[in-house]
């Protein structure tokens, strides 16, 4: 058998797949040592299958491998009784039993590995979706915790006996349904604003809160976010006040209140 016939016989593929007995492996290695072309082809087969097995390290079931090898051995024994000329033609076409067995096992292994790859991709996608959902739930939980803490603080302020309430209502010439409440804690001197009903200010204007003490206005800062009716807005501290008022001022606030733009005014609620 010449070099080309030997390579086409499938012996090298069988060697790479580990399908040969020890004696047959020794024969292949001896042939490779004598013939550089056989040695090169053998090395390519081994490296090719090694690369494939590392990328997809899954083997077909042992019982399936045994069935394929048994069929190959049976075919080879049967082929041994046929005429030599036919055997040569068979070898030249590269259809020896070992070549068929090697090819079948290679394709079966590839099929199993491709199936596992698809399963792995599906599992990875499910894992990614689960991780995304967990991240969303964690964010939602953080929001709920923050809201709970705000509500706890609101309750603490409203139930503190040292907290005085100022109810600011629409002044004359304004909608009487306008309202914003002030809660002032005498212990901490902290002022909390609770906007009940105020129209959204123009984009170039801000509402400004004023504390009135002994007839003098004290700037308590500007605000324009009226979307969260459940949250008390901590606006600052003041030693005390006789009343509070809200005016509409140019963006950023004014040094003194624009009385013509006063919207609500209120004195402390008498308990």
Backbone torsions as a table, in degrees:
resi	resn	phi	psi	omega
1	UNK	NA	124.3	-178.8
2	UNK	-79.8	179.7	-174.5
3	UNK	-60.0	-47.3	-178.2
4	UNK	-62.3	-42.9	178.9
5	UNK	-64.1	-38.5	-179.7
6	UNK	-64.1	-43.7	179.7
7	UNK	-66.7	-39.5	-177.7
8	UNK	-73.2	-14.9	-175.6
9	UNK	-69.5	-17.5	-178.7
10	UNK	89.7	0.0	179.5
11	UNK	-60.1	-40.1	-177.3
12	UNK	-67.3	-38.7	177.0
13	UNK	-63.7	-41.6	179.7
14	UNK	-63.6	-39.1	177.3
15	UNK	-61.3	-46.9	-177.8
16	UNK	-63.0	-34.7	-179.8
17	UNK	-82.5	-5.8	179.3
18	UNK	76.3	30.9	-176.1
19	UNK	-93.6	-7.3	-174.9
20	UNK	-94.0	151.6	173.3
21	UNK	-72.5	169.0	-175.5
22	UNK	-60.5	-41.2	-179.0
23	UNK	-64.8	-42.2	179.9
24	UNK	-66.6	-38.0	178.5
25	UNK	-62.5	-40.3	179.3
26	UNK	-63.5	-38.3	179.2
27	UNK	-64.8	-42.7	179.0
28	UNK	-62.4	-45.3	-179.4
29	UNK	-63.0	-36.3	178.3
30	UNK	-66.6	-42.2	178.4
31	UNK	-63.3	-41.1	-179.7
32	UNK	-65.1	-35.4	180.0
33	UNK	-67.6	-28.9	-178.0
34	UNK	-87.7	-32.4	-171.5
35	UNK	-118.0	111.0	-179.0
36	UNK	-58.1	-36.8	-178.7
37	UNK	-66.6	-41.7	176.7
38	UNK	-65.0	-40.3	179.4
39	UNK	-62.4	-42.4	179.0
40	UNK	-64.4	-44.6	-179.1
41	UNK	-64.8	-38.9	179.4
42	UNK	-64.1	-42.9	179.9
43	UNK	-63.2	-40.3	178.0
44	UNK	-62.8	-42.0	179.5
45	UNK	-62.4	-46.1	-178.6
46	UNK	-63.6	-46.5	-179.0
47	UNK	-65.1	-39.4	-179.6
48	UNK	-62.4	-48.2	-179.6
49	UNK	-69.7	-32.0	177.8
50	UNK	-65.0	-44.3	178.5
51	UNK	-62.8	-44.2	-179.9
52	UNK	-63.2	-43.3	-177.5
53	UNK	-68.3	-31.8	177.8
54	UNK	-70.7	-37.4	-179.9
55	UNK	-72.8	-35.5	-178.8
56	UNK	-132.5	80.8	-172.9
57	UNK	-81.2	65.1	176.2
58	UNK	-132.3	131.5	179.9
59	UNK	-107.7	148.6	174.9
60	UNK	-65.4	161.2	-179.6
61	UNK	-55.3	140.4	-178.7
62	UNK	-54.2	-38.3	-177.2
63	UNK	-66.4	-32.6	178.2
64	UNK	-70.2	-39.8	177.3
65	UNK	-60.5	-44.7	-179.4
66	UNK	-61.7	-39.9	-179.7
67	UNK	-64.8	-41.0	-179.9
68	UNK	-65.7	-43.5	-180.0
69	UNK	-65.2	-39.2	179.5
70	UNK	-64.5	-39.9	178.7
71	UNK	-65.5	-39.2	179.2
72	UNK	-64.9	-42.6	-179.4
73	UNK	-64.8	-40.3	179.5
74	UNK	-63.9	-42.2	-179.7
75	UNK	-65.6	-39.3	-179.3
76	UNK	-66.2	-40.9	179.1
77	UNK	-63.8	-38.1	179.3
78	UNK	-68.5	-39.4	-178.1
79	UNK	-67.2	-24.9	-177.5
80	UNK	-64.9	-24.5	-178.2
81	UNK	-88.4	-6.0	-176.6
82	UNK	-83.9	166.0	-178.1
83	UNK	-59.5	147.3	-178.5
84	UNK	-60.9	-39.5	-178.4
85	UNK	-61.6	-39.3	179.5
86	UNK	-67.5	-36.9	179.1
87	UNK	-63.0	-39.9	178.6
88	UNK	-62.9	-44.2	179.2
89	UNK	-61.3	-41.3	179.8
90	UNK	-62.2	-44.1	179.6
91	UNK	-64.3	-39.7	-178.8
92	UNK	-64.0	-32.7	179.7
93	UNK	-83.3	-4.0	177.4
94	UNK	68.3	36.1	-176.8
95	UNK	-116.8	33.4	178.4
96	UNK	-66.5	157.0	179.3
97	UNK	-55.4	-38.9	-178.8
98	UNK	-67.3	-36.4	177.7
99	UNK	-64.7	-43.5	178.2
100	UNK	-61.8	-44.9	-179.4
101	UNK	-62.1	-43.9	-179.4
102	UNK	-61.9	-43.1	-179.3
103	UNK	-65.0	-44.6	-179.7
104	UNK	-61.1	-47.0	-179.8
105	UNK	-64.0	-38.4	179.2
106	UNK	-62.5	-45.7	-179.4
107	UNK	-67.2	-40.2	178.4
108	UNK	-62.6	-45.9	178.8
109	UNK	-60.3	-43.0	178.5
110	UNK	-62.0	-40.1	178.3
111	UNK	-62.4	-45.0	177.6
112	UNK	-61.4	-43.4	-177.8
113	UNK	-67.4	-39.0	177.7
114	UNK	-64.2	-40.7	177.2
115	UNK	-61.6	-43.2	179.4
116	UNK	-64.8	-38.0	178.9
117	UNK	-61.7	-43.9	178.4
118	UNK	-62.5	-42.9	178.5
119	UNK	-62.4	-41.1	179.7
120	UNK	-63.6	-41.9	178.4
121	UNK	-63.1	-42.0	179.4
122	UNK	-63.6	-43.7	178.5
123	UNK	-63.3	-39.0	179.6
124	UNK	-64.6	-40.7	177.9
125	UNK	-63.5	-43.4	177.5
126	UNK	-62.3	-40.0	178.7
127	UNK	-64.3	-41.9	179.1
128	UNK	-62.6	-41.8	178.5
129	UNK	-64.6	-39.9	179.3
130	UNK	-65.3	-43.2	179.4
131	UNK	-63.6	-39.2	178.1
132	UNK	-64.0	-43.1	179.8
133	UNK	-64.6	-40.5	178.2
134	UNK	-63.5	-39.3	178.1
135	UNK	-64.1	-40.7	178.2
136	UNK	-64.0	-42.5	179.6
137	UNK	-65.3	-37.8	179.0
138	UNK	-64.7	-41.2	177.7
139	UNK	-63.7	-44.5	178.4
140	UNK	-61.4	-39.4	179.3
141	UNK	-65.0	-40.1	178.4
142	UNK	-63.0	-38.8	178.2
143	UNK	-64.7	-43.7	-179.9
144	UNK	-63.7	-40.7	178.5
145	UNK	-63.1	-42.6	179.0
146	UNK	-62.7	-42.6	179.2
147	UNK	-64.0	-39.3	179.6
148	UNK	-64.2	-42.3	179.7
149	UNK	-64.1	-38.6	177.2
150	UNK	-63.2	-43.7	-179.8
151	UNK	-64.4	-39.2	177.4
152	UNK	-61.1	-43.3	179.3
153	UNK	-64.9	-40.9	177.6
154	UNK	-59.6	-45.4	-179.8
155	UNK	-62.8	-41.4	180.0
156	UNK	-61.4	-41.8	179.7
157	UNK	-66.2	-46.6	-175.0
158	UNK	-69.1	-29.5	-176.9
159	UNK	-96.4	-5.0	179.6
160	UNK	-69.9	124.5	-179.7
161	UNK	-63.7	-17.4	178.8
162	UNK	-86.8	2.8	-178.7
163	UNK	-94.5	126.9	175.9
164	UNK	-104.5	145.2	-178.3
165	UNK	-109.7	137.4	173.9
166	UNK	-119.1	122.1	178.4
167	UNK	-100.2	112.1	179.1
168	UNK	-97.1	123.7	-179.6
169	UNK	-117.8	167.2	-178.4
170	UNK	-59.3	131.5	179.5
171	UNK	-78.2	173.3	-179.0
172	UNK	-59.4	132.6	-177.6
173	UNK	93.1	-8.6	177.1
174	UNK	-108.8	165.8	176.3
175	UNK	-60.7	124.5	-177.5
176	UNK	-71.9	-8.7	176.5
177	UNK	-83.3	-9.7	177.3
178	UNK	-65.9	141.6	-179.6
179	UNK	-161.3	143.0	172.2
180	UNK	-150.9	133.8	-177.1
181	UNK	-106.3	150.0	175.9
182	UNK	-118.2	136.2	173.1
183	UNK	-120.6	117.8	-177.1
184	UNK	-116.5	123.6	-178.9
185	UNK	-95.5	119.9	-176.3
186	UNK	-67.7	-28.7	-178.6
187	UNK	-73.3	-45.1	-177.6
188	UNK	-99.3	-11.4	-177.4
189	UNK	61.1	22.1	-179.2
190	UNK	-86.5	140.6	-179.9
191	UNK	-109.5	129.6	177.2
192	UNK	-118.1	135.8	179.8
193	UNK	-109.4	133.9	177.3
194	UNK	-124.8	101.3	-178.9
195	UNK	-79.2	118.5	179.4
196	UNK	-93.2	-49.9	-175.9
197	UNK	-155.9	100.2	174.0
198	UNK	-137.4	141.5	177.6
199	UNK	-68.4	150.1	178.4
200	UNK	-63.9	128.9	-177.8
201	UNK	-71.9	156.2	174.3
202	UNK	-60.1	160.4	-176.0
203	UNK	-64.7	-22.5	-178.6
204	UNK	-99.9	13.9	-177.7
205	UNK	-133.8	158.9	175.2
206	UNK	-132.2	149.4	166.8
207	UNK	-77.3	146.9	177.9
208	UNK	-132.2	132.1	-178.7
209	UNK	-95.8	138.5	179.4
210	UNK	-128.0	136.1	169.1
211	UNK	-98.9	134.4	-178.4
212	UNK	-108.9	119.0	-178.8
213	UNK	-131.8	120.1	-179.0
214	UNK	54.4	36.9	176.5
215	UNK	81.8	1.1	-179.1
216	UNK	-110.4	135.1	179.6
217	UNK	-80.6	140.6	176.1
218	UNK	-119.6	122.0	-178.2
219	UNK	-66.8	124.7	178.2
220	UNK	-112.6	10.6	175.3
221	UNK	99.9	168.5	-178.4
222	UNK	-104.7	160.2	175.6
223	UNK	-155.4	154.3	176.6
224	UNK	-148.9	-2.5	179.6
225	UNK	-88.6	106.5	-176.8
226	UNK	-112.4	19.5	-172.4
227	UNK	-86.9	-21.0	-175.3
228	UNK	-109.7	95.3	-176.3
229	UNK	-78.8	-11.3	-176.6
230	UNK	-91.0	-9.0	-172.8
231	UNK	-107.5	130.1	172.2
232	UNK	-78.3	132.3	-179.0
233	UNK	-95.4	115.0	177.7
234	UNK	-76.9	113.5	-171.5
235	UNK	-105.3	-11.8	179.4
236	UNK	145.8	-161.3	-178.3
237	UNK	-131.8	148.5	177.1
238	UNK	-151.7	138.7	-176.9
239	UNK	-61.1	-28.9	-179.7
240	UNK	175.3	164.3	-179.0
241	UNK	-154.5	147.3	175.1
242	UNK	-88.2	-26.5	-179.4
243	UNK	-164.7	169.2	175.0
244	UNK	-131.8	154.7	178.5
245	UNK	-148.8	157.7	177.2
246	UNK	-125.2	128.8	175.9
247	UNK	-121.0	162.1	176.0
248	UNK	-100.8	119.8	-173.3
249	UNK	-124.3	164.4	173.9
250	UNK	-57.0	156.8	-177.3
251	UNK	-50.6	126.9	179.7
252	UNK	97.6	-13.8	176.1
253	UNK	95.9	172.1	-179.5
254	UNK	-125.5	162.2	178.6
255	UNK	-74.4	-27.9	178.1
256	UNK	-138.5	150.5	-175.4
257	UNK	-67.9	141.8	172.4
258	UNK	-87.8	101.4	-172.1
259	UNK	-61.9	-32.3	179.7
260	UNK	-67.2	-19.0	-179.3
261	UNK	-106.6	21.6	176.4
262	UNK	-73.6	135.1	-177.8
263	UNK	-107.7	-49.0	-179.8
264	UNK	-134.8	154.8	-179.5
265	UNK	-148.5	145.6	178.9
266	UNK	-161.6	146.7	176.3
267	UNK	-106.0	168.7	-177.4
268	UNK	-63.6	144.0	178.4
269	UNK	-75.7	129.8	178.7
270	UNK	-85.6	122.7	-178.9
271	UNK	-90.7	NA	NA
